[in-house]
Amino acid sequence: MPAWAMIPFGVMLLMIALGPIISEKLWESNLTKLIVSLVLGIPVVVFMLVKGLSGELIHTVFFDYVPFMVLLLALFVITGGIHLSGDIKAKPWVNTLFLAVGFFLASLMGTTGAAMLLIRPVLATNQQRQYKIHTVLFFIALVANCGGLMTPLGDPPLFMLFLRGAKFTWFATMWAEWLFTGGVLLLLYFIADCYWYYKKEHWTALSADAREVEPLRISGKLNFLWLAGVVASVAFINEGFIPAMGAEDAPVYMKYLREIAMLVFMGLSLLTTSKKTRYEDNKYTWAPIIEVAALFIGIFVTMAPALMYLEQNAGKLGFSHVWQFYYSTGLLSSFLDNTPTAVAFHSMACGLPESLEAAASGLLVHGDGVVNGINFVANVPEMMLKAISIGAVFFGSMTYIGNGPNFMVKSIAEESGVKMPSFFGYMIKFSLIILLPVYILGQIIFL
């Protein structure tokens, strides 16, 4: 695979990163995103067909893109049917508890689902306070990003690694990194919020906050059952539990049994959730998931030759240490989409000499095993897979464009009257001085 075949993939990622900056109004249109995907993707399709790589292309579209979109669609619809309302006292321990709950929920319902469920109640709780920007910033880091590390449902890059062979339960092995990062950020937030609450807030704001109290209420509770169904589908409906799903001659319904189950739970959510809860209270629209579908068809298609190139040339690119995968994945995940970034570095790790040797040894079972004292997961050294996973999830919070929920949270906060920092202001005032040192410390301790 020639190096120039990666150009459409690079251009696609640059368009996602720079599109909102160059022309925000034009880029808001989902039609614009679809046109970009088609313009960059169709030449790649033709190239792959001419090269005789139709099998790789079919696998990318039907066994990567389709499962990826079905999962996101199911989570988007089901979490969109849950509404949390109310306004309680915005004391530091209350806000910290809100962020801690969101941090935990992110691995169960996805960072997008947890962020959209909790951001409005957090803003409502803090509406009387003058100083609340820091709360939204830590919310982006904890709920919209870092909290999603523990399961493949937590963040899209993890689901893609799950599709490449990492077991559902393997992601929980990163509990120490997850707990350390979450614990440090929650502690820093609590200290900061105590300072703003007790030293800076005017007594009139605190008095209004104490008077205007409304109990928390949850509507659409049945969706938690459908959400549990999606979790169970990902965990148990796979080749590990149902070997027939992996057979070459398996019927279509068997190959897509997991996706069919998730679509059933999604349909149940649509049937059992009131229109008021979904469309009025949650202000639900289909635009965000259409945006993801339009962008990611282009990403997945243009990514196919890029992944092949990286796997074929990994040994020549100078990557051999765990920290290189951690910071490289993190850097690109900060400014580009973290899903294709994680997949790209996984492909690179598959092409390393030790990975190729392990695969050739025949000692790996479904990509897992121990060869030459190295533990392999999903056909790559386990520590490298951890570095890729953590780098993609955590560093997505370094900018507004690093992960999808970041910009959504920012927009909702601004609609509520919170004056959020600019793109570079966010980095200078928050991510570079608060998040980056925590991530570096985590790498030194764990990786």
C-alpha positions in Angstrom: 0.0 0.0 0.0 1.6 3.3 -1.1 2.0 6.1 1.5 0.0 8.6 -0.7 -3.1 6.4 -0.2 -3.3 7.9 3.3 -3.9 11.4 1.9 -7.8 11.2 1.7 -7.8 10.0 5.4 -5.6 12.9 6.5 -7.7 15.4 4.6 -10.9 13.9 6.1 -9.5 14.4 9.6 -8.3 17.9 8.9 -11.7 18.9 7.5 -13.3 17.7 10.8 -10.8 19.7 12.8 -10.7 22.8 10.7 -14.2 22.9 9.2 -15.9 24.6 12.2 -13.0 27.1 12.4 -12.9 28.0 8.7 -16.6 28.3 8.2 -18.8 27.3 11.1 -22.1 28.1 9.4 -21.3 26.0 6.3 -19.9 23.2 8.4 -23.1 23.0 10.5 -24.9 21.5 7.5 -25.0 17.7 7.6 -25.2 17.8 3.8 -21.8 19.5 3.7 -20.3 16.7 5.8 -21.9 14.1 3.6 -20.5 15.8 0.4 -17.0 15.9 2.0 -17.3 12.2 2.9 -18.4 11.3 -0.7 -15.8 13.5 -2.4 -13.0 11.9 -0.4 -14.5 8.4 -0.1 -15.5 7.5 -3.6 -12.0 7.8 -5.1 -10.8 5.5 -2.3 -13.5 3.0 -3.1 -12.4 3.0 -6.8 -8.8 2.6 -5.8 -9.5 -0.3 -3.4 -11.5 -2.1 -6.1 -8.8 -1.6 -8.7 -6.2 -3.0 -6.3 -8.4 -6.1 -5.8 -9.1 -5.2 -2.1 -12.9 -5.4 -2.2 -12.8 -7.9 0.7 -11.1 -5.3 3.0 -13.5 -2.6 1.8 -16.6 -4.8 2.5 -15.3 -5.6 6.0 -14.6 -2.0 6.8 -18.1 -0.9 5.7 -20.3 -3.8 6.9 -18.3 -5.1 9.9 -16.8 -1.9 11.3 -19.0 1.0 10.2 -22.4 -0.7 10.5 -21.9 -2.1 14.1 -20.3 1.2 15.1 -23.3 3.2 13.9 -25.9 0.8 15.3 -24.3 1.0 18.8 -24.2 4.8 18.7 -27.7 5.0 17.4 -29.1 2.7 20.1 -27.3 4.6 22.9 -28.4 7.9 21.4 -32.0 7.0 21.2 -32.3 5.3 24.6 -30.4 7.9 26.6 -32.4 10.5 24.8 -35.5 9.1 26.4 -34.2 9.7 30.0 -34.7 13.2 31.5 -33.4 14.4 34.8 -34.8 17.7 36.1 -34.6 19.7 39.3 -32.6 22.4 41.1 -30.9 21.6 44.4 -28.4 23.7 46.4 -25.2 24.1 44.4 -22.8 23.4 47.3 -19.3 22.1 46.4 -20.1 18.6 47.7 -23.3 18.5 45.6 -21.5 19.5 42.4 -18.7 17.1 43.1 -21.3 14.3 43.6 -22.9 15.3 40.3 -19.6 15.0 38.4 -18.7 11.7 40.2 -22.1 10.1 39.2 -21.6 11.3 35.6 -18.0 9.9 35.7 -19.3 6.5 36.7 -22.3 6.5 34.3 -20.1 7.4 31.3 -18.8 3.8 31.1 -22.3 2.4 31.2 -24.2 4.7 28.9 -21.5 6.3 26.9 -19.8 9.7 27.4 -22.4 11.3 25.1 -25.4 9.8 27.0 -24.0 10.6 30.4 -23.1 14.2 29.4 -26.5 14.9 27.8 -28.4 13.4 30.8 -26.6 15.5 33.4 -25.4 18.8 31.8 -28.8 20.5 32.1 -29.5 19.5 35.7 -25.9 20.6 36.6 -26.5 24.0 34.9 -30.0 24.3 36.5 -28.5 23.6 40.0 -25.8 26.2 39.4 -27.9 28.8 37.6 -28.0 31.2 40.7 -24.2 31.1 41.2 -22.0 33.6 39.6 -18.9 31.4 39.2 -19.7 28.2 37.3 -17.4 28.1 34.2 -15.0 25.8 36.1 -17.9 23.4 36.8 -18.6 23.0 33.0 -14.9 22.6 32.2 -14.4 19.8 34.7 -17.7 18.3 33.5 -16.3 18.0 30.0 -13.2 16.3 31.3 -14.8 13.9 33.7 -18.2 13.1 32.2 -17.8 13.7 28.5 -14.3 12.0 28.3 -12.4 10.3 31.1 -15.3 8.4 32.7 -15.9 6.3 29.6 -12.7 4.1 29.9 -14.2 1.0 31.7 -16.3 -0.6 29.0 -16.4 -0.6 25.2 -19.7 1.3 25.4 -18.0 4.2 27.1 -16.4 5.8 24.1 -16.5 5.0 20.4 -12.7 4.3 20.1 -13.1 1.6 22.7 -15.9 -0.1 20.8 -13.7 -0.2 17.7 -11.0 -1.9 19.7 -13.6 -4.3 21.0 -14.5 -5.2 17.4 -10.8 -5.9 16.8 -10.7 -8.5 19.5 -10.4 -6.9 22.9 -12.9 -8.7 25.3 -15.7 -6.8 26.9 -14.2 -7.4 30.4 -10.7 -6.5 29.4 -11.5 -2.7 29.5 -12.2 -3.1 33.2 -8.5 -4.0 33.8 -7.8 -0.3 33.4 -9.8 0.5 36.6 -6.7 1.8 38.4 -5.9 4.4 35.7 -9.7 5.3 35.5 -10.0 5.6 39.3 -6.7 7.6 39.7 -7.5 10.1 37.0 -11.1 10.5 38.1 -10.1 10.8 41.8 -7.5 13.4 41.2 -9.7 15.5 38.9 -12.7 15.3 41.3 -10.4 16.4 44.2 -9.0 19.3 42.2 -12.6 20.3 41.3 -13.8 20.1 44.9 -10.9 22.4 46.0 -11.6 24.8 43.2 -15.4 24.9 43.8 -14.8 25.4 47.6 -12.7 28.4 46.7 -15.2 30.0 44.4 -18.2 29.1 46.7 -16.8 30.3 50.0 -14.4 33.0 48.9 -15.8 34.6 45.7 -19.6 34.1 45.5 -21.7 37.0 46.7 -24.1 36.4 49.5 -27.1 37.3 47.3 -26.3 34.5 44.8 -26.0 32.0 47.6 -29.3 33.2 49.1 -31.1 32.8 45.8 -29.6 29.4 45.4 -30.9 28.3 48.8 -34.4 29.7 48.1 -35.0 28.4 44.6 -34.9 24.6 45.2 -36.7 22.0 43.2 -36.4 18.2 43.9 -34.6 16.0 41.4 -37.0 14.0 39.2 -36.3 11.3 36.6 -38.7 10.6 33.7 -38.3 7.8 31.2 -37.0 5.4 33.8 -37.9 2.4 31.6 -35.1 3.3 29.3 -32.6 2.2 31.9 -33.9 -1.3 31.3 -33.4 -0.9 27.5 -29.9 0.5 28.2 -29.1 -2.7 30.3 -30.2 -4.7 27.3 -27.7 -2.9 25.0 -25.0 -3.5 27.6 -25.8 -7.2 27.7 -26.0 -7.4 23.9 -22.4 -6.1 23.5 -21.1 -8.2 26.4 -22.8 -11.6 25.5 -23.9 -11.6 21.9 -20.5 -12.1 20.2 -18.4 -14.9 18.8 -17.0 -15.7 22.3 -20.4 -16.8 23.5 -22.0 -17.7 20.2 -19.3 -19.2 18.0 -21.8 -19.6 15.1 -21.7 -15.8 14.6 -18.1 -16.1 13.4 -18.7 -18.8 10.8 -18.0 -17.8 7.2 -21.2 -19.3 6.0 -23.3 -17.9 8.8 -26.6 -16.3 7.6 -26.8 -12.5 7.7 -29.1 -12.4 10.7 -26.6 -14.5 12.7 -23.7 -12.2 11.8 -25.7 -9.2 12.8 -27.4 -10.8 15.8 -25.9 -8.3 18.2 -26.9 -5.3 16.1 -30.5 -6.7 15.7 -30.8 -7.0 19.5 -29.7 -3.4 20.0 -32.1 -2.2 17.3 -34.9 -4.0 19.2 -34.1 -2.3 22.4 -33.9 1.0 20.5 -37.3 0.4 19.1 -38.7 -0.4 22.6 -37.3 2.9 23.8 -39.1 4.8 21.0 -42.4 3.0 21.8 -42.3 3.4 25.5 -41.0 6.9 26.0 -43.5 9.8 25.9 -43.0 12.4 23.2 -43.0 15.1 26.0 -40.0 13.5 27.7 -38.0 12.9 24.5 -38.8 15.9 22.3 -39.9 18.7 24.7 -38.0 18.1 27.9 -34.8 16.7 26.3 -35.1 18.9 23.1 -34.3 15.7 21.2 -33.4 15.9 17.5 -32.0 13.4 15.0 -29.4 15.9 13.7 -26.5 14.8 15.9 -26.7 11.1 14.9 -27.2 12.0 11.2 -24.0 14.2 11.5 -22.1 11.2 12.9 -23.4 8.9 10.2 -22.4 11.4 7.4 -18.9 12.0 8.8 -18.0 8.5 9.7 -18.8 6.8 6.4 -16.1 9.0 5.0 -13.8 8.3 7.9 -14.2 4.5 7.7 -13.8 4.3 3.9 -10.7 6.6 3.7 -9.3 4.9 6.8 -9.1 1.5 5.1 -5.9 2.0 3.0 -4.3 4.1 5.8 -4.7 1.2 8.2 -3.2 -1.2 5.8 -0.2 1.1 5.2 0.4 1.6 8.9 0.3 -2.2 9.6 2.6 -2.9 6.7 5.1 -0.2 7.7 4.9 -0.1 11.5 8.4 -1.4 11.9 9.9 1.5 9.9 8.1 4.3 11.7 10.1 4.2 14.9 7.4 3.3 17.4 8.5 0.7 19.9 7.7 2.1 23.4 4.5 2.3 25.2 4.8 6.0 26.0 5.1 6.7 22.3 1.7 5.2 21.6 0.2 6.9 24.6 1.3 10.5 23.7 0.9 10.1 20.0 -2.6 8.7 20.3 -3.3 11.5 22.8 -1.9 14.3 20.6 -4.0 13.3 17.6 -7.1 12.6 19.7 -6.8 16.1 21.1 -7.2 17.7 17.7 -8.7 15.0 15.4 -11.4 12.5 16.1 -10.3 9.9 18.7 -12.0 6.9 17.1 -10.0 6.7 13.9 -6.9 7.7 15.8 -7.2 4.7 18.1 -7.9 2.3 15.2 -4.9 3.7 13.3 -2.5 3.1 16.2 -3.9 -0.3 16.8 -3.1 -1.2 13.2 0.4 0.2 13.7 0.8 -1.9 16.8 -0.3 -5.0 14.9 2.6 -4.4 12.4 5.3 -4.3 15.1 7.9 -7.1 14.9 6.8 -8.6 18.3 3.1 -8.6 17.2 4.0 -10.2 13.9 6.1 -12.8 15.7 3.3 -13.6 18.1 0.8 -13.9 15.4 3.1 -16.3 13.4 3.8 -18.4 16.5 0.3 -19.8 16.6 0.2 -19.4 20.4 -2.5 -16.6 20.3 -6.1 -17.7 20.8 -8.4 -15.1 19.2 -5.6 -12.6 19.4 -4.9 -13.2 23.1 -2.1 -15.0 24.8 1.5 -14.8 26.2 4.4 -15.0 23.8 8.1 -14.4 24.8 6.8 -13.1 28.2 4.6 -10.5 26.6 0.9 -10.5 27.2 -1.1 -9.9 24.0 -4.6 -8.6 23.7 -6.4 -8.2 20.3 -3.1 -9.2 18.6 -1.0 -6.4 20.2 1.0 -6.1 23.4 -1.4 -5.4 26.2 0.4 -2.4 27.5 0.4 -0.8 24.1 -3.4 -1.4 23.8 -3.8 0.2 27.2 -1.7 3.2 26.1 -3.8 3.6 22.9 -7.1 3.2 24.8 -6.3 5.6 27.6 -4.6 8.1 25.3 -7.7 8.2 23.0 -10.2 8.5 25.8 -8.4 10.9 28.2 -6.9 13.3 25.7 -10.2 13.8 23.9 -10.8 16.3 26.6 -7.8 18.5 25.7 -9.8 20.6 23.2 -13.5 21.2 22.3 -13.1 19.2 19.1 -11.3 16.2 20.7 -14.5 14.3 21.4 -18.1 14.8 20.1 -19.8 15.6 23.5 -17.3 18.4 24.3 -18.8 20.9 21.8 -22.3 19.8 22.6 -21.8 20.6 26.4 -20.2 23.9 25.5 -23.1 24.9 23.3 -25.7 23.9 25.9 -23.8 25.8 28.6 -23.6 29.0 26.4 -27.4 28.7 25.7 -27.8 28.8 29.5 -25.8 32.0 29.8 -22.4 30.6 30.8 -19.6 32.5 29.0 -17.3 29.6 28.0 -13.7 30.1 27.1 -12.7 30.3 23.4 -11.1 27.3 21.6 -7.6 28.4 22.7 -8.8 29.8 26.0 -10.0 26.4 27.0 -6.6 25.0 26.4 -4.6 27.8 28.0 -6.8 28.2 31.0 -7.7 24.6 31.7 -6.6 21.6 29.7 -2.8 22.4 29.5 -2.5 23.5 33.1 -4.9 21.1 34.8 -5.6 18.0 32.6 -2.2 17.5 30.9 -0.2 17.3 34.2 -2.7 14.7 35.5 -2.4 12.7 32.3 1.4 12.8 32.4 1.5 11.7 36.1 -0.9 8.8 35.2 1.5 7.7 32.4 4.5 7.8 34.7 2.7 5.7 37.4 0.9 3.2 35.2 2.5 3.1 31.8 
